[in-house]
Amino acid sequence: MADGHDKEPPAPMTALVRLRLDIGYDGSDFAGWARQPGQRTVQGVIEDALARVLRLDPPPVLTVAGRTDAGVHARGQVAHVVVPVAAYSAINGTLPRRLAGLLPPDVRVWRVTTAPEGFDARFSALARRYAYRVCDDPVGVDPLRRHDVLWHPRPLDVDRMNAATRLMLGEHDFAAFCRKREGATTIRELQVFEWNREDRHLAVATVKADAFCHSMVRALVGAMLVVGDGRRSIEWPAEVLGARVRDSAVNVAPAHGLSLEEIAYPDDADLALRAQQTRRVRTLSG
């Protein structure tokens, strides 16, 4: 009898575990992240693979840190999923390898870990960092980079673009650079926005914020391109920002130049508090 009391009791059939997934994908042939009927999406492909490996029906539902649009890539996407403990335990830590055998080559699940207490892939995030890559070589983009680099046929002045981006930093209402969604705020804190040359004809924007509203990064990039090639003044993007209304002169840059590079999270002890703070509806102070 004593031996029986020393054994771990079996997990209840209803016991659940939350998993963190670190994900990368080439967005070229996906209709974005979010599952849509009749469309090939990143969420749909991964959920279906999870269902096969874990033998779950219906498939488990992923919650993602940043819902990327059609054609947008990711190196550092993060999602979480809740699955039965029994199903996860049955494969004994081999989930990433098993997924690798099922997933198509344009999407990878790099790591699967048990999420710490309070972790929410979307609401616990402190910041998202994107990169946008632009080639201004007058003869075009390297054919091997055509799927992740935009060709801009006019020469770009990175110093002009950086002078313009500095005027945009901080917490603002980015309504002029967002596609408005009913009931959603467009107030965001733009933490980093800078351009650098990776080589003579390749300019890369690093854009980091606590969160982004729909089409915000590509609209910001589109505004900076016309500053960089001299068609608009350095002050123009900040003037558009201050107006707080969508400006038809702001062209949204194409999706394929954009990549989600990193999701930043607080220490484990602060995850739940961060999620609670993120869920509040923000207003501008002052």
Order of alpha helices (4+ residues) and beta strands (2+ residues): alpha-beta-alpha-beta-beta-alpha-alpha-beta-beta-beta-alpha-beta-beta-beta-alpha-alpha-beta-alpha
